[in-house]
């Protein structure tokens, strides 16, 4: 997996694009994401059902992985069982 790769959830409608990072497996709703959506969705894991928001960037704790949500869904993103967090936006400079 490399930057620019689009991933689709096997458990919900979530779709993300890899912005930064490689060599990891992203899960959504407790199931691994892939470049194609399955014909039959898997069951959503209750621990990973907080949902995703379109247009938000999701990162891991050390910032080595960054994903952009391009289609929202009911599942939440995780890597190796650790939930990803929404990246904080940078404050704009003062226009004084």
N, C-alpha and C positions, 0 to 999 in steps of 0.2 A: 504494500500500500504506500502511496506517495502523495504529496500535495496535489490537489486538483481532482483526486478520486472522489466519486460520488458513491455513497453507501445508503442502502435502504434497509429498513427494519423488517424483521421477520414476524414481529408481534403487533405492529401498528402502522400508521401511515407516515411515521417520521422518516425524513431523508436529510442527510448531512453531506457536506463537502469537507474533505480534509484540507486544512489551511497549513498546518505545521505538524511535523512528526512522521515517523515511519516505524515499522516493525512492531506493531501492536494490533490487538483485536478489540474492536469496539462492540459493546453490547447495548441493545436498546430493549427495554422491557424485560431484561433477563435473558435475551436470546442474541446470538451473534448477528451482526449486520453484514450484508454482502452487496455486491454490485447489482444484483437482481432480486426483486421481491418474489417470495414464494407464492405459489398458487393458493395454498391454504395457510393462513396465518397461524403462528404458534400462540399458545396461551400467554397472556401478560402476567409477569411476576409481580405480586403485590408490593414487594420491596422496591421495585423500580417502575412505579406507576405515577410519578409526579408530573410527567408530561414534559414536552419540549416547546419552545417558543420560536416561531419563525423570525429570522433576522438576528438572533442572538448567537454569540460565540461561546462555546463551551470549552473549558480547559481543565487539565488535571492539576494536582496540587503544586507541582514544580514548574508548570508552564511549558513542558516539553511537547505537549499535544494540544492542538487547537482545532476545533471543528466548528463550522458554520451551519446552523440549522436552516435548510432551504424549504422544508415542508414540516409543519408541526404535527405532533401526534400525542398519544396518551402515555407512551413509554418514556422513561428517563434514561439518559446515557450513562454508561459506566465502562471502565476498563479493569479487568481482573477483579470484579466485584466491588470496586471503589467508584462511587458516583462522581461524575464530572460536575463542575460548578459553572455558573454563568460568569463570563469574564467581565470585570468591572470596566466601565468606560472611563476614558481619560478626561479630566476636566479641560474645558476650552480656555485658552488664555484670555486675560482681561482685555477689553477693547477701550479702556480709558485713554 
